[in-house]
Amino acid sequence: MSHPTSNGQTDYVVDQGESRWSDLWKTEDYWAIWLGLFLLFAGLLIYLPNPPAGLDSKIAEANAILKKESERAPFHTLAWYEAEDAKSALKATSEPYAKTIKQWTSKPNKWTDNPLDAFYIPEGKARAKAEQAREKYEALKTESETLKAAALLAEQRAEAAGFNDAALNTGAKAAIQKYRDHLRNVAAAKKKTKINAHNQVPYLIVTGLAIGLLFALGIQVMNKKGLAFIKGFAFVFVLAVLAFFFAAQSDIKSLGIGYAAWAILLGLLISNTLGTPQWVKPAVQVEYFIKTGLVLLGAEILFSKVLTIGLPGLFVAWVVTPVVLITTYWFGQRILKIESKTLNITISADMSVCGVSAAIATAAACRAKKEELTLAVGLSLVFTSIMMVVMPNVILALGMDHVLGGAWMGGTIDATGAVAAAGAFLSDRALYVAATVKMIQNILIGVIAFCVALYWVTKVERDPTRPRPGLMEIWHRFPKFVIGFVFASILVSSIYSGLGPDAGEAMITDGVIKGWTKIGRGWFFCLAFVSIGLATNFRELGHYFHKGKPLILYLCGQTLNLILTLAMAYLMFFVVFPEITAQI
């Protein structure tokens, strides 16, 4: 027997006479697992055997300095930071082979005035831009030397007092932090001095062919329509490239309007004007693309990093999130009287857990309609863009501690990329806390999907006249790609722990993840967002906005989320576990 999925495809559920083993190559969820894990293993095989030269000895040298400086002073000294920077510079992504991979898989480049700069910059123009940027870089570099000298002098004064003068210690820390903040501007300016001549078009074509053939393999095995998929995929891929292109414009980028919003907008524009062409529809594979991306997302959930923040982060992410989800769902059903329970739970999960990823998993678990998923994702993207700009400024205006602000943003801003951008706007400390809290929260994707599937089968859709559903019915409803997500997380976390935190950071975080899986995930998510737009018609979506209930649900739920997350973050980081906060 078969059941239609939320994007209109057929998800095969085996009858008693059919071997359940056929699910392993006949269903979309399993193909998402196979493709995701294939790419993950490929990345591991590429990066792990090729570490930066002298990795272990350089790490040992830096750690010796860190230990010495930690014992010498009660705060992080300049030498401590320089040793930490030396470790941070050890990245597998800086190796020649990794740069080649990035060149072949990169999206359109950042541009300001000339749209062609996103795809093609000739050697002469690139050289001129680099020379123009060098003057600013040299000025900033000179200023940084002055700030470094002032920081060193402040540190020497504190040391002369035996680090026993609280005022001198505070002054030294402030001077060092001012110098460190300035170094970020220097690093950004230095990047612009590089001669960035490129012709991205051939690489984009190869990337499109590779991704198209990868997904066509699964389509062909599942329903023998691989060729039809390839024909339509070219159109979907071009729209994905355009989404990255618009998002790369410097002014748009500064507003926080990312590729996801553009991808959905372009798809909606076509589907609601000209209409999605029939020959394109076989390539409009919303769930296939994003489920594969979610398997790769699992590789980014590193347990050892979760443990660095420990119990405070766990309480912020794992206590507040389910409370907000359940309360928002109850509010939608009992107070707002939202007719569609699947829309209600999808918006609730989207808003409370981690945005689009949670919405996709939840929609699959409760079999929400594609229009409901589109609405939930659309609300998430709009408010994510607003919050990633507003929240850092609110935190600065209130003079909030950056650990508290980072935890607040990590628990409330939906998208992982937006969380990182907002955290980086404040400081490295805020970025670290925000990204880690969001990582802890992302672990809940699989848990929430399972719980929703269980609740829907046993409560929402249960027929009282029929026997209580068994475990197999729950298993059929459970989104199987979550297994791949969990497996990828366990596998990569184990390898990271085996390498140790320093080598793991160089080879896994700044290698396999940033140099491979994150690139693929970005492309797959963008293709999924384009597909959402192409598969959605405003006329079908309109009745879901009855009396603005979905918007009210999201606003009320997010308000509760903001209040509870801030309260829990303050309680955990500054009242219950202040010693952990002091070490961050």
NUFISE-902993 format. One record per residue (C-alpha): residue number from 1; x, y, z. Coordinates in pm, 1 decimal. Each point is the difference from the previous one (the first is absolute). Layout:
# residues N
- nr,u,v,w
- NUM,X,Y,Z
...
***
This chain:
# residues 584
- nr,u,v,w
- 1,0.0,0.0,0.0
- 2,116.8,360.1,-38.8
- 3,-53.7,337.6,162.0
- 4,49.3,342.6,-159.2
- 5,263.0,218.9,162.9
- 6,-44.4,371.3,64.5
- 7,150.2,91.2,-336.2
- 8,-223.0,-229.3,-199.2
- 9,242.1,-287.0,-44.9
- 10,-65.7,-358.7,92.4
- 11,153.2,-134.3,316.7
- 12,-18.9,-376.8,-15.9
- 13,-124.6,-183.8,307.0
- 14,33.5,-371.6,-46.8
- 15,-292.0,-242.8,13.0
- 16,38.8,-334.1,171.3
- 17,76.2,-170.5,-330.2
- 18,276.9,239.3,-90.6
- 19,343.9,-18.0,153.4
- 20,61.1,283.9,241.7
- 21,360.4,-6.6,-110.9
- 22,-107.0,178.1,-319.3
- 23,-55.3,313.0,209.0
- 24,377.2,35.4,12.3
- 25,12.8,91.6,-368.8
- 26,-359.6,91.7,-80.4
- 27,-67.9,284.9,243.4
- 28,112.5,359.6,7.0
- 29,108.5,1.4,365.5
- 30,247.1,-284.0,-48.4
- 31,141.1,151.7,-315.7
- 32,57.2,321.6,195.2
- 33,197.2,-208.6,250.8
- 34,206.6,-180.2,-266.5
- 35,84.9,318.7,-189.7
- 36,75.7,196.9,315.7
- 37,222.8,-269.3,145.9
- 38,172.5,-55.8,-334.9
- 39,96.6,367.1,-7.3
- 40,102.4,-6.3,365.4
- 41,229.6,-301.4,-46.0
- 42,145.9,160.8,-312.5
- 43,83.3,310.7,202.9
- 44,160.9,-205.6,276.1
- 45,212.0,-189.4,-252.9
- 46,112.7,324.8,-162.7
- 47,88.7,199.7,311.3
- 48,109.8,-236.7,276.1
- 49,305.8,-145.4,-180.7
- 50,123.0,352.0,-92.6
- 51,61.3,209.8,314.4
- 52,195.0,330.0,-1.8
- 53,377.2,-49.4,26.6
- 54,129.0,-29.6,356.3
- 55,-351.6,0.5,145.7
- 56,77.7,-189.9,321.2
- 57,324.4,180.8,80.8
- 58,-153.5,344.7,-57.3
- 59,-295.5,-87.7,221.0
- 60,232.8,-124.1,275.1
- 61,209.3,318.3,-19.4
- 62,-308.3,223.9,19.1
- 63,-148.3,-197.9,289.3
- 64,324.4,32.6,196.8
- 65,-20.0,378.7,-32.3
- 66,-368.0,0.2,93.8
- 67,69.9,-198.7,313.7
- 68,292.1,221.3,98.5
- 69,-198.7,322.4,-52.2
- 70,-302.8,-133.4,186.1
- 71,218.8,-71.0,300.8
- 72,173.8,338.0,-26.0
- 73,-299.9,234.5,-13.1
- 74,-362.3,-3.7,119.5
- 75,-120.4,115.0,-344.3
- 76,78.2,-86.6,-360.4
- 77,322.0,176.4,-95.4
- 78,117.8,109.1,-342.9
- 79,229.3,-304.5,-17.9
- 80,-297.3,-221.5,87.8
- 81,-205.8,143.1,-283.2
- 82,287.7,-27.6,-246.8
- 83,41.2,-368.6,86.7
- 84,-375.4,-49.6,-40.1
- 85,15.8,176.9,-339.5
- 86,285.7,-229.2,-103.8
- 87,-220.9,-301.8,69.1
- 88,-299.1,159.8,-175.8
- 89,214.3,54.4,-309.5
- 90,47.2,-377.5,-33.3
- 91,-282.3,-77.3,-242.0
- 92,-32.1,-279.6,-249.2
- 93,-203.3,240.5,-214.7
- 94,318.1,206.0,-49.6
- 95,173.3,-287.7,-179.9
- 96,29.0,17.0,-383.0
- 97,-234.0,-295.5,-61.9
- 98,-268.2,160.7,220.3
- 99,26.7,328.6,-187.9
- 100,-50.2,-190.9,-324.7
- 101,-314.2,-162.5,142.8
- 102,-130.3,340.8,105.5
- 103,65.5,141.0,-346.7
- 104,-195.8,-277.8,-168.1
- 105,-295.6,14.2,240.2
- 106,-25.7,368.5,93.9
- 107,-310.7,210.4,-49.0
- 108,-14.1,342.2,-172.5
- 109,240.4,246.9,159.6
- 110,-86.4,309.9,199.0
- 111,-65.7,306.3,-217.0
- 112,-96.3,363.9,52.0
- 113,-66.1,202.2,-316.4
- 114,82.7,-225.1,-294.0
- 115,-206.9,-323.2,-14.0
- 116,263.1,-163.6,-222.3
- 117,244.4,6.2,292.5
- 118,-198.1,-287.7,151.8
- 119,105.4,-226.9,-286.2
- 120,297.8,154.6,-178.2
- 121,279.0,240.9,95.9
- 122,293.9,35.1,-245.1
- 123,358.8,5.3,123.4
- 124,50.0,374.3,-57.6
- 125,-311.7,103.5,187.6
- 126,73.3,-239.4,288.0
- 127,353.9,137.3,31.8
- 128,-127.2,359.3,3.2
- 129,-255.4,-79.3,271.9
- 130,268.3,-170.6,208.8
- 131,232.7,299.1,-27.4
- 132,-281.7,235.3,93.2
- 133,-75.5,-206.2,311.6
- 134,365.8,-18.6,101.2
- 135,14.3,365.7,109.2
- 136,-284.4,-52.8,248.7
- 137,159.0,-322.7,119.8
- 138,335.8,166.9,64.9
- 139,-171.0,277.8,198.6
- 140,-187.2,-249.6,212.8
- 141,314.9,-204.1,46.5
- 142,186.5,307.0,128.8
- 143,-284.8,75.0,238.8
- 144,3.6,-359.6,126.1
- 145,370.9,28.8,82.1
- 146,-76.5,307.1,212.7
- 147,-284.2,-183.0,177.7
- 148,223.4,-302.3,55.6
- 149,270.1,216.8,157.0
- 150,-260.7,155.4,231.8
- 151,-131.3,-344.6,94.7
- 152,351.0,-130.0,66.9
- 153,78.0,301.3,218.5
- 154,-321.6,-50.2,199.3
- 155,83.7,-367.9,43.9
- 156,353.9,82.3,118.7
- 157,-137.7,244.4,257.5
- 158,-237.1,-265.1,132.6
- 159,288.3,-250.7,14.1
- 160,223.5,250.8,184.6
- 161,-266.5,10.6,270.2
- 162,6.9,-378.6,18.9
- 163,-344.7,-13.6,-160.6
- 164,-139.5,95.4,342.8
- 165,-140.7,340.0,-100.8
- 166,-358.5,-53.2,-118.9
- 167,-10.4,337.6,-179.6
- 168,319.8,-71.6,-193.4
- 169,-121.5,-349.4,-88.5
- 170,-330.0,139.7,-127.0
- 171,181.9,267.3,-201.0
- 172,229.2,-258.6,-156.2
- 173,-292.7,-224.9,-94.6
- 174,-183.4,296.2,-156.8
- 175,306.1,109.7,-198.1
- 176,63.1,-354.3,-124.4
- 177,-365.7,-41.3,-98.7
- 178,5.3,330.4,-189.5
- 179,303.7,-119.0,-193.4
- 180,-163.6,-337.9,-68.2
- 181,-319.2,160.0,-129.3
- 182,206.6,218.3,-231.8
- 183,183.5,-305.2,-133.7
- 184,-327.9,-125.1,-150.1
- 185,-20.2,316.9,-209.3
- 186,360.5,-48.5,-106.7
- 187,-69.8,-360.1,-104.2
- 188,-305.9,106.3,-201.9
- 189,201.8,272.1,-172.9
- 190,284.1,-242.0,-74.9
- 191,-237.1,-234.1,-185.5
- 192,-85.8,282.4,-239.4
- 193,368.3,46.0,-92.0
- 194,6.7,-341.6,-164.9
- 195,-22.5,-7.9,-379.3
- 196,-336.4,-168.3,-45.4
- 197,-13.4,-53.2,-376.5
- 198,-247.6,-270.6,-92.5
- 199,-237.7,-140.5,-258.7
- 200,-257.9,-189.5,202.6
- 201,-227.1,-107.6,-288.1
- 202,180.6,-322.8,-101.1
- 203,21.2,-112.1,362.6
- 204,-371.0,67.1,55.7
- 205,-85.2,-211.5,-304.6
- 206,209.9,-290.6,128.6
- 207,-151.0,35.4,349.2
- 208,-350.8,-7.3,-146.4
- 209,74.0,-310.7,-207.3
- 210,153.1,-180.9,298.8
- 211,-292.8,77.0,232.1
- 212,-255.2,-79.0,-270.3
- 213,150.9,-340.0,-77.2
- 214,32.4,-81.6,371.5
- 215,-371.7,52.1,65.7
- 216,-106.8,-144.3,-335.6
- 217,148.6,-333.8,103.5
- 218,-245.9,-29.7,287.6
- 219,-292.8,121.5,-212.6
- 220,78.7,-259.6,-264.7
- 221,9.3,-285.8,249.5
- 222,-314.7,117.3,178.8
- 223,-229.9,70.3,-294.3
- 224,195.2,-29.8,-330.5
- 225,-29.4,375.8,-69.2
- 226,364.5,96.8,26.5
- 227,15.3,153.2,-348.0
- 228,-309.1,214.3,60.8
- 229,157.0,117.3,325.6
- 230,322.3,101.4,-175.4
- 231,-190.6,208.0,-256.4
- 232,-188.1,195.1,265.3
- 233,294.1,21.4,237.6
- 234,186.3,240.7,-227.4
- 235,-280.3,253.6,49.9
- 236,-10.2,-49.5,378.7
- 237,378.4,29.5,25.5
- 238,7.7,326.1,-196.1
- 239,-254.4,146.5,242.8
- 240,215.9,-117.8,291.5
- 241,301.6,177.3,-152.3
- 242,-209.7,316.5,-39.8
- 243,-105.6,-24.3,366.1
- 244,364.8,-14.3,109.3
- 245,74.2,283.1,-243.5
- 246,-258.4,238.1,148.4
- 247,96.8,-94.7,356.8
- 248,365.8,79.3,-80.2
- 249,-71.0,368.1,-69.6
- 250,176.9,190.4,278.8
- 251,-290.6,228.4,101.7
- 252,-250.8,-286.1,-1.4
- 253,244.4,-216.6,192.6
- 254,35.6,267.4,269.9
- 255,-378.7,-1.7,47.2
- 256,9.6,-370.5,79.9
- 257,-208.5,-108.7,-300.6
- 258,154.8,-336.5,-82.2
- 259,-19.0,-242.1,-289.2
- 260,-295.2,-190.1,149.3
- 261,-233.6,299.5,-28.3
- 262,110.6,67.7,-357.1
- 263,-34.7,-364.9,-98.8
- 264,-359.6,-20.1,122.8
- 265,-83.5,341.6,-148.9
- 266,130.8,-93.7,-346.0
- 267,-189.7,-328.3,7.0
- 268,-322.4,170.5,113.2
- 269,36.3,266.4,-268.0
- 270,9.2,-262.0,-273.1
- 271,-264.6,-234.6,143.1
- 272,-247.9,284.1,54.4
- 273,47.7,182.1,-331.9
- 274,109.7,-216.6,-291.1
- 275,-54.8,-321.4,194.1
- 276,258.5,-268.8,62.0
- 277,61.6,-173.6,-336.1
- 278,-102.4,-364.9,-14.6
- 279,348.7,-109.2,-108.8
- 280,147.1,163.9,313.6
- 281,-234.2,-170.0,250.1
- 282,190.2,-335.5,13.2
- 283,294.8,198.0,144.1
- 284,-208.1,182.5,262.1
- 285,112.7,-234.9,277.3
- 286,-44.7,199.1,320.6
- 287,48.0,-278.2,253.0
- 288,260.3,-197.0,-197.6
- 289,235.1,299.2,-10.4
- 290,-46.6,120.2,354.9
- 291,3.7,-343.0,163.7
- 292,338.0,-68.0,-158.6
- 293,117.9,337.6,126.2
- 294,-124.3,-82.7,348.4
- 295,205.4,-321.5,4.9
- 296,305.2,215.3,-71.4
- 297,-111.4,242.4,271.6
- 298,35.7,-287.1,247.2
- 299,376.1,3.9,-62.1
- 300,10.3,352.5,143.1
- 301,-145.2,-108.1,337.1
- 302,315.2,-77.5,198.2
- 303,-64.0,-138.9,347.9
- 304,333.1,113.1,141.8
- 305,-83.1,360.4,-89.8
- 306,-338.0,-36.3,162.5
- 307,172.0,-107.6,322.0
- 308,224.8,308.3,6.3
- 309,-293.7,214.7,103.9
- 310,-150.6,-287.0,194.6
- 311,-308.7,17.3,215.7
- 312,-79.7,371.7,-51.3
- 313,-30.2,-49.0,-374.9
- 314,-197.5,-320.9,41.6
- 315,-255.3,171.2,224.4
- 316,-37.8,292.9,-240.0
- 317,-49.8,-224.0,-303.3
- 318,-161.2,-315.2,135.0
- 319,-233.3,138.1,266.0
- 320,-128.7,320.7,-157.3
- 321,-43.5,-145.1,-351.0
- 322,-250.3,-279.0,78.4
- 323,-188.8,229.0,240.5
- 324,-39.7,263.3,-272.4
- 325,-93.6,-259.0,-264.4
- 326,-271.1,-165.3,211.8
- 327,-135.8,333.3,127.6
- 328,-14.0,148.8,-349.3
- 329,-179.8,-304.8,-139.6
- 330,-249.9,11.3,289.2
- 331,-49.2,374.8,-53.5
- 332,-66.3,-52.4,-370.5
- 333,-257.2,-272.0,62.9
- 334,-178.2,129.5,311.0
- 335,23.1,378.9,-32.0
- 336,44.0,76.9,-371.9
- 337,-204.1,-303.9,-110.7
- 338,226.0,-70.4,-299.6
- 339,-181.8,-260.2,-210.0
- 340,306.9,-177.2,-135.5
- 341,188.0,-180.7,274.4
- 342,283.0,-78.3,-241.3
- 343,46.5,370.7,-76.2
- 344,-10.3,78.7,371.2
- 345,267.5,-253.5,98.8
- 346,222.0,82.5,-299.5
- 347,5.8,371.5,86.2
- 348,52.2,-81.6,367.8
- 349,299.6,-224.0,-75.6
- 350,141.5,243.8,-255.6
- 351,-10.6,287.8,247.7
- 352,109.8,-183.1,316.0
- 353,267.8,-242.0,-121.5
- 354,216.6,115.5,-287.9
- 355,-201.4,136.9,-288.8
- 356,-15.4,-168.1,-337.5
- 357,174.8,-324.3,97.8
- 358,-245.2,-66.9,282.4
- 359,-294.7,100.2,-219.9
- 360,98.6,-252.8,-266.9
- 361,45.8,-282.2,251.0
- 362,-325.4,81.2,178.4
- 363,-196.3,38.6,-323.8
- 364,122.5,-343.9,-108.7
- 365,-96.3,-153.1,335.3
- 366,-356.7,135.6,-4.3
- 367,-38.2,1.5,-381.4
- 368,-69.4,369.7,-27.1
- 369,-98.7,141.6,-337.6
- 370,263.0,175.4,-209.3
- 371,-189.6,329.0,32.1
- 372,15.6,-27.0,378.4
- 373,372.6,-67.1,-11.0
- 374,48.2,298.8,-232.0
- 375,-190.9,227.1,237.2
- 376,200.7,-114.9,302.3
- 377,331.2,41.7,-182.3
- 378,-102.6,342.2,-133.2
- 379,-84.9,130.2,347.1
- 380,328.2,-135.6,132.1
- 381,209.1,167.0,-268.9
- 382,-165.5,339.9,44.6
- 383,43.3,7.2,376.8
- 384,350.5,-149.5,-15.5
- 385,113.3,288.9,-222.2
- 386,-150.9,251.5,242.4
- 387,131.2,-162.0,318.5
- 388,357.0,-49.2,-121.2
- 389,25.7,377.4,-53.9
- 390,-206.7,126.2,294.7
- 391,113.7,-230.8,282.0
- 392,375.2,83.6,-5.6
- 393,-84.6,372.0,7.6
- 394,-243.5,-48.8,289.4
- 395,266.4,-193.5,190.8
- 396,252.5,278.3,-58.3
- 397,-249.1,270.1,97.0
- 398,-80.8,-178.8,326.4
- 399,367.4,-61.3,77.6
- 400,-78.8,-370.4,35.9
- 401,284.8,-243.6,68.3
- 402,100.4,-165.8,-326.9
- 403,-28.4,-350.3,144.7
- 404,-360.2,72.5,98.3
- 405,-68.5,168.7,-333.4
- 406,154.5,-287.4,-194.8
- 407,-205.7,-260.1,186.5
- 408,-313.8,209.2,-53.8
- 409,57.2,24.8,-374.7
- 410,105.8,-364.0,-32.7
- 411,-324.1,-116.6,158.7
- 412,-237.4,229.9,-189.7
- 413,129.6,87.1,-348.5
- 414,-113.2,-280.4,-230.1
- 415,275.4,-54.6,-258.0
- 416,349.6,-116.8,96.0
- 417,165.9,235.2,-249.4
- 418,-198.0,297.7,129.8
- 419,99.1,-89.6,357.8
- 420,367.2,-0.4,-97.2
- 421,-31.2,333.8,-181.9
- 422,-178.6,162.6,294.9
- 423,253.1,-137.1,248.1
- 424,294.4,116.4,-208.6
- 425,-149.3,350.9,-4.0
- 426,52.3,15.8,378.3
- 427,325.1,-185.8,68.2
- 428,180.3,-331.6,-33.3
- 429,-127.2,-91.4,347.7
- 430,-362.2,61.6,-99.5
- 431,50.3,-189.8,-325.6
- 432,140.8,-302.0,182.6
- 433,-285.4,-17.2,252.9
- 434,-274.2,70.1,-257.2
- 435,125.7,-259.5,-247.5
- 436,44.5,-264.8,270.2
- 437,-346.9,52.8,148.8
- 438,-148.5,-24.7,-350.5
- 439,200.9,-318.1,-59.4
- 440,-142.9,-148.7,321.8
- 441,-348.4,101.3,-111.1
- 442,47.3,-158.8,-342.7
- 443,41.3,-339.5,167.8
- 444,-370.9,18.6,81.4
- 445,-98.1,-27.0,-369.5
- 446,-8.8,-379.2,13.3
- 447,-160.7,-12.2,344.6
- 448,-277.4,241.6,-99.9
- 449,-65.9,-189.9,-325.4
- 450,-35.7,-327.3,189.1
- 451,-227.0,150.4,266.2
- 452,-223.1,165.8,-261.0
- 453,-25.9,-325.8,-197.7
- 454,-89.4,-187.3,320.2
- 455,-260.7,257.1,106.3
- 456,-158.0,19.6,-346.3
- 457,-34.7,-376.1,-35.7
- 458,-125.2,-69.4,353.1
- 459,-212.6,311.3,61.0
- 460,-72.3,233.8,-290.5
- 461,-73.1,-251.8,-275.4
- 462,-105.0,-296.3,209.9
- 463,-336.7,-154.3,-87.1
- 464,-170.3,-93.4,332.1
- 465,-189.8,-280.9,-177.3
- 466,320.0,-172.5,-102.7
- 467,269.8,-171.4,210.1
- 468,273.7,218.7,143.6
- 469,278.2,41.1,-261.0
- 470,310.2,-210.1,50.0
- 471,368.0,84.5,-9.7
- 472,27.5,-67.4,-374.8
- 473,-253.7,272.6,-77.7
- 474,207.7,246.0,202.1
- 475,311.7,-122.5,-180.3
- 476,-162.4,55.7,-340.8
- 477,-91.3,356.2,98.9
- 478,337.8,83.5,151.7
- 479,219.2,198.8,-246.4
- 480,283.1,-246.0,-66.1
- 481,248.6,263.8,-113.2
- 482,31.7,96.1,368.6
- 483,190.7,-329.5,42.6
- 484,259.5,128.7,-244.5
- 485,9.7,333.9,183.7
- 486,69.5,-174.8,333.3
- 487,251.8,-244.2,-149.7
- 488,194.8,280.8,-166.1
- 489,12.4,188.3,329.3
- 490,122.9,-301.8,196.2
- 491,258.5,-95.1,-262.8
- 492,154.0,344.1,-40.9
- 493,-16.8,72.0,373.0
- 494,190.0,-325.0,67.0
- 495,270.0,84.8,-252.4
- 496,27.3,355.4,138.7
- 497,42.3,-133.5,355.1
- 498,255.0,-256.6,-116.9
- 499,210.8,269.3,-164.1
- 500,-21.0,226.4,305.6
- 501,-155.1,347.7,13.7
- 502,285.8,181.2,-173.9
- 503,66.7,-243.9,-284.2
- 504,-375.0,-60.7,-21.3
- 505,-60.6,371.0,-50.4
- 506,262.4,15.5,-275.5
- 507,-104.6,-317.3,-182.4
- 508,-373.1,-33.5,70.3
- 509,-145.3,347.1,65.3
- 510,242.4,185.4,-228.6
- 511,26.6,-289.1,-239.3
- 512,-271.2,-256.2,-57.5
- 513,-283.8,227.1,117.4
- 514,87.4,345.7,-130.2
- 515,186.2,-128.5,-302.2
- 516,-246.0,-270.4,-109.2
- 517,-328.2,-85.8,174.3
- 518,-104.4,361.2,64.2
- 519,52.3,83.4,-366.8
- 520,-220.5,-288.4,-111.7
- 521,-263.5,77.8,262.6
- 522,-18.4,360.2,-120.1
- 523,-65.7,-105.6,-359.0
- 524,-258.3,-263.2,99.0
- 525,-189.6,238.0,228.0
- 526,-9.3,265.4,-271.3
- 527,-134.3,-250.1,-254.6
- 528,-266.5,-101.0,254.5
- 529,-106.1,361.5,56.8
- 530,-27.6,60.0,-373.8
- 531,-212.0,-314.3,-22.2
- 532,-225.5,120.9,282.0
- 533,-67.8,317.3,-195.3
- 534,-59.6,-183.0,-328.2
- 535,-242.4,-241.8,168.3
- 536,-206.8,266.7,178.0
- 537,-295.4,197.7,-131.1
- 538,-126.1,305.4,189.0
- 539,-359.2,-100.8,-65.9
- 540,60.4,-325.2,186.1
- 541,184.9,185.1,273.9
- 542,-250.4,279.5,53.5
- 543,-255.0,-175.4,220.3
- 544,270.2,-91.6,251.5
- 545,30.2,371.4,83.3
- 546,-358.6,14.8,130.3
- 547,-13.2,292.0,249.4
- 548,379.8,2.4,4.8
- 549,8.9,-293.7,241.2
- 550,335.1,-147.8,-117.0
- 551,166.9,340.3,41.4
- 552,-154.5,47.8,345.0
- 553,112.5,-351.5,96.8
- 554,356.9,69.5,-107.6
- 555,14.9,340.5,171.7
- 556,-142.5,-128.4,328.9
- 557,217.5,-312.0,-5.2
- 558,316.5,195.0,-77.8
- 559,-79.5,254.4,271.6
- 560,-29.6,-281.7,252.5
- 561,320.0,-151.8,-138.3
- 562,191.0,328.6,41.3
- 563,-116.1,47.4,359.5
- 564,60.0,-357.6,118.9
- 565,335.3,-36.0,-178.9
- 566,135.5,324.0,146.5
- 567,-117.1,-95.1,349.4
- 568,143.1,-352.8,-23.6
- 569,330.3,123.8,-147.0
- 570,44.8,249.7,282.8
- 571,-94.2,-256.1,263.9
- 572,231.3,-272.0,-133.2
- 573,302.2,204.0,-108.9
- 574,9.0,257.1,280.6
- 575,-182.7,-147.9,301.6
- 576,35.7,-378.5,-8.4
- 577,324.4,-51.9,-197.5
- 578,198.5,327.5,14.2
- 579,329.4,-194.8,8.4
- 580,-68.3,-135.1,-350.8
- 581,-80.4,350.1,-125.1
- 582,326.7,132.6,141.8
- 583,196.7,-251.3,-209.7
- 584,-165.8,88.2,-331.2
***
